[in-house]
Amino acid sequence: NATHRRTGDYLHRIWGLMIQRCHNPKNPAYSRYGGRGICVYARWRKSFETFALDIGERPTLEHTIERRDNDGSYTPNNCYWATRSQQARNRRSDRRITFNAMTRTVAEWGEVTGLGSWNIRQRIDRYLWPIEKALTTPLRTRHVHGRFLAASTSW
């Protein structure tokens, strides 16, 4: 406390919680972190100041610390500031699709292609389309009763 004078502020609290869930078997979240082999970079674990210098200040109140690879440890190369919506796309349960040597979540592919994640899931899971066809076939509009309806994948 005498050196950094940040005890109790947001960054100091998340640093402490990060260490607890990764290195304290009595922590309720340990099984999802330390129990899976996720640890905190040794220099960060030893020094809040090093952690604060490496990660920087939180850009906005909407940002929290995120790991690019959810199976990876808390290290300078694996951690960054992300919004909650960005974090929602980086869960272990998220489905990832690799196409043209790029791996993205279904939601990300939906945005990039303009197809929407629902359409991509339908194409792959319901219609059993191959990944390439599911991601590259444009949406079609249906003409019913003299009106164009929303795009559809059910042809």
Beta strands, then each sheet from edge to edge (+ up, - down):
strand 1: 63-67
strand 2: 79-83
strand 3: 96-99
strand 4: 102-105
strand 5: 140-144
strand 6: 147-152
sheet 1: 1+ 2-
sheet 2: 3+ 4-
sheet 3: 5+ 6-
end
